[in-house]
Amino acid sequence: MSRPRFHVPEAAPGARVVLPEHTSHHAREVLRLRPGADVCIFDGHGTEFTATLDEVSRRRVSAVLGPPAETRPESPLRLVLALSPLRGDRMELVIQKATELGVTEVWPVVTARTDAAARPALKGSRDQRWDRVITGAAEQCGRASIPHLEHTTTLDRLLERPFEGTKAVLLETDPHPPLATLERPTSLLVLVGPAGSFDPAEVPRLLDAGFNPVSLGPRILRSETAAITAVALAQTLWGDLG
């Protein structure tokens, strides 16, 4: 049975660390761990340690770290997923699955047709929740590096932002070449629009900014399906899946 894994940003060899509150609750109430339990602690930047819990109480859950442990390799593809925030828990689903699939960064981008219920993300209303989803997914899937979650931005700011690599946008209208036809990238930004796709006025601006129009096949996919599929396909073609 694999050891439970927990993210603690200040992890260092030999240190005694206190698990964050929501992680402590999971360790104590869900996993029902007790002092002396063997666990793994990772710092989110690629380093993981064997560790032993030395206190499990209502006040805190703490662990003493041992030596660094071997970690799973990260994908050779720097993969950035930019997408319009989705309503309800669909955004959390995409973030969770993208983390499991090895995405490097997640950039929420509000566009003209972003659902009104998702627009408060521009004010940071979902940052903490999304951070926890990413952390939990990294703990579960064995990653020692946590994807970077960018603060929610606007399409205007995205178009002004430089990106060292290939940029692709998923479009439903008109025939577009498949994502797989892109020249092999080492750094890839994939942009997924909202339900109803992009406003027609936004598409020329995206193309002028260097985005390659691509598709995922003949069927119209929901935004969450398109995002997860694009990440999985990119990792299969140029990353570490398959």
C-alpha positions in Angstrom: 0.0 0.0 0.0 1.4 3.4 -1.0 2.1 6.0 1.6 -0.3 9.0 1.9 1.2 12.1 0.4 0.8 15.7 1.6 2.0 19.0 0.3 3.9 21.3 2.7 5.6 24.2 1.0 8.3 24.7 3.6 9.5 21.1 3.6 13.2 20.5 4.2 15.3 17.5 5.2 15.1 16.8 9.0 12.5 19.5 9.6 9.4 19.1 11.7 6.5 20.5 9.7 2.9 21.2 10.4 0.4 20.2 7.7 -1.9 22.9 6.4 -5.4 23.0 8.1 -7.4 21.4 5.3 -4.7 18.7 4.8 -4.6 18.0 8.5 -8.3 17.4 8.5 -8.0 15.0 5.7 -5.1 13.1 7.4 -6.9 13.0 10.7 -10.6 12.6 9.9 -10.6 10.9 6.5 -7.5 8.7 6.5 -7.6 8.4 10.3 -3.8 8.4 10.5 -2.1 8.2 13.9 1.3 9.2 15.3 4.0 6.9 13.9 2.3 6.6 10.5 4.7 6.7 7.5 3.8 9.3 5.0 5.4 11.3 2.2 5.8 15.1 2.2 6.5 17.1 -0.9 7.3 20.8 -1.4 5.5 21.3 -4.7 8.7 22.2 -6.5 9.9 18.7 -7.3 11.3 17.5 -4.0 9.7 14.8 -1.8 10.6 13.3 1.6 9.8 10.2 3.6 8.3 11.3 6.9 6.7 10.1 10.1 3.7 11.7 11.8 4.7 12.7 15.3 1.5 14.5 16.4 -2.1 14.0 15.3 -4.5 16.2 17.3 -7.3 18.7 16.9 -4.7 21.5 17.2 -2.3 20.2 14.5 -0.9 17.3 12.5 2.8 17.4 12.2 5.6 15.2 10.8 9.3 14.8 11.0 10.9 14.6 7.6 13.5 12.1 6.6 15.8 12.1 3.6 14.7 13.1 0.1 12.8 10.3 -1.8 12.8 9.4 -5.4 10.1 11.3 -7.3 8.2 10.6 -10.5 9.6 12.5 -13.5 7.7 15.5 -14.9 6.6 15.7 -18.6 9.3 17.0 -21.0 6.5 19.2 -22.5 5.8 22.5 -20.8 2.1 22.5 -21.2 0.0 25.6 -20.3 -3.8 25.2 -20.3 -5.6 28.5 -20.7 -9.4 28.3 -20.5 -12.5 30.3 -19.9 -13.7 29.7 -16.3 -16.6 27.3 -16.2 -19.7 27.3 -14.0 -20.0 25.2 -10.9 -17.7 22.3 -10.4 -16.8 21.8 -14.1 -13.8 24.1 -13.7 -12.6 22.1 -10.7 -13.0 18.9 -12.7 -10.8 20.3 -15.6 -8.2 21.6 -13.1 -8.1 18.2 -11.3 -7.8 16.1 -14.5 -5.3 18.5 -16.1 -3.1 18.2 -13.0 -3.2 14.4 -13.1 -2.3 14.5 -16.8 0.8 16.5 -16.2 -0.1 20.1 -17.2 2.5 22.7 -16.1 0.4 25.8 -15.7 -3.3 26.7 -15.7 -4.4 30.2 -16.8 -8.1 31.1 -16.4 -9.0 33.7 -19.0 -12.3 35.6 -19.1 -13.6 36.1 -22.7 -16.7 37.9 -24.1 -18.9 34.8 -23.7 -17.6 33.6 -20.3 -20.6 32.7 -18.2 -21.7 35.5 -15.9 -21.6 33.1 -12.9 -17.9 32.4 -13.6 -16.8 36.0 -14.0 -16.2 36.7 -10.2 -13.0 34.6 -10.7 -11.5 37.9 -12.0 -11.6 39.2 -8.4 -9.9 36.1 -7.1 -13.0 34.5 -5.6 -12.0 31.0 -6.7 -8.3 31.1 -6.3 -8.1 29.4 -2.9 -10.5 26.6 -3.9 -8.8 26.0 -7.2 -5.4 25.9 -5.5 -6.7 23.2 -3.1 -8.0 21.2 -6.1 -4.6 21.3 -7.8 -2.8 20.4 -4.5 -5.2 17.5 -3.9 -4.8 16.2 -7.4 -1.0 16.4 -7.2 -1.1 14.5 -3.9 -3.2 11.8 -5.3 -1.4 11.2 -8.6 2.2 11.2 -7.2 3.5 14.5 -8.6 6.1 16.3 -6.6 5.7 19.5 -8.6 2.4 21.4 -8.4 1.1 23.2 -11.5 1.2 26.9 -11.3 -2.3 28.5 -11.1 -2.2 32.0 -12.7 -4.6 34.6 -11.4 -7.7 34.9 -13.6 -7.1 37.4 -16.4 -8.8 38.8 -19.5 -8.4 37.9 -23.1 -7.0 41.4 -23.7 -4.2 40.8 -21.2 -3.6 37.3 -22.6 -3.1 38.7 -26.1 -0.5 41.1 -24.7 1.4 38.5 -22.8 4.6 37.1 -24.4 4.9 33.3 -24.6 8.0 31.4 -25.5 6.6 28.5 -27.5 3.8 27.4 -29.7 0.3 28.8 -29.1 -2.9 27.0 -30.2 -6.6 27.8 -29.9 -9.4 25.3 -30.2 -12.0 26.4 -32.7 -15.3 24.8 -33.7 -16.2 26.8 -36.7 -14.8 26.0 -40.2 -12.4 23.1 -40.8 -9.2 23.5 -39.0 -6.1 21.2 -38.9 -6.0 18.7 -36.0 -3.9 19.6 -32.9 -1.6 16.7 -33.9 -0.4 18.6 -37.0 1.5 21.2 -35.0 5.2 21.0 -35.4 6.6 19.2 -32.3 6.7 21.8 -29.5 8.7 21.8 -26.3 6.4 24.5 -24.8 2.8 24.7 -25.8 -0.1 27.0 -24.8 -3.6 25.6 -25.5 -6.5 28.0 -25.3 -10.0 26.7 -24.8 -13.0 29.0 -25.0 -16.3 29.1 -23.1 -19.6 27.4 -23.8 -20.7 28.8 -27.2 -17.1 29.3 -28.2 -15.4 32.6 -28.8 -17.1 35.8 -30.0 -16.6 36.2 -33.7 -14.7 39.4 -33.1 -12.2 37.6 -30.9 -11.0 35.0 -33.4 -9.1 37.4 -35.8 -7.4 38.9 -32.7 -6.3 35.5 -31.6 -4.9 34.7 -35.0 -3.1 38.0 -35.2 -1.5 37.3 -31.8 0.0 34.1 -33.2 -2.4 31.5 -32.1 -2.7 28.5 -34.4 -6.3 27.5 -35.1 -6.7 23.7 -34.4 -9.5 21.2 -33.8 -10.0 18.0 -31.9 -12.1 16.2 -34.6 -15.5 16.4 -36.2 -17.7 16.6 -33.1 -18.5 19.7 -31.0 -17.2 19.1 -27.5 -18.2 20.7 -24.3 -15.5 23.1 -23.0 -14.5 20.8 -20.1 -14.3 17.8 -22.5 -12.2 19.8 -25.0 -9.8 21.0 -22.3 -9.2 17.5 -20.8 -8.9 15.9 -24.3 -6.4 18.6 -25.5 -4.2 18.0 -22.5 -4.3 14.3 -22.9 -3.6 14.4 -26.6 -0.7 16.9 -26.3 0.9 14.7 -23.6 0.5 11.6 -25.7 2.0 13.3 -28.8 4.8 15.3 -27.2 4.8 14.6 -23.5 5.1 11.4 -21.4 1.8 9.6 -22.0 1.5 6.6 -24.3 
